[in-house]
């Protein structure tokens, strides 16, 4: 009889340890998947600063100002394009947008189909570089980079449904430039 109770005691000790081990493995897998999904969507949170860098400074770092460009507006002294040329080429794009952005904007206006599964997904604005809006307000779209075999860093972020605000980033969400699209 004592032998039987000893074996129960041993298995009783092993079960909680096994349960803890299984929970640790499951939680690790869940966190790994969350990080992988966030990275694949291009929605990585900004890397955390080291405690030494923030010691004594509780103020957040200032963000660079958003640059706003209205399509068709002139921000420099370059002459305006001839009306006939702009009428043939369709709506003018902001000068800072790459030529590939025109195709992306056309797909956004059509509602797709998009070349990347992440296109049209919710942009989380975790870095808070864009004006604060409810989750689901911003959506991201890839602007192709010639010669790359992956999505690259260039994106157009839209706000609203249908989109009424547009932002462009060429440095994977480190900075944004606002622009407008004719409707």
Beta strands, then each sheet from edge to edge (+ up, - down):
strand 1: 67-69
strand 2: 121-122
strand 3: 138-142
strand 4: 155-159
strand 5: 165-169
strand 6: 177-179
sheet 1: 1+ 6+ 5- 4+ 3- 2+
end
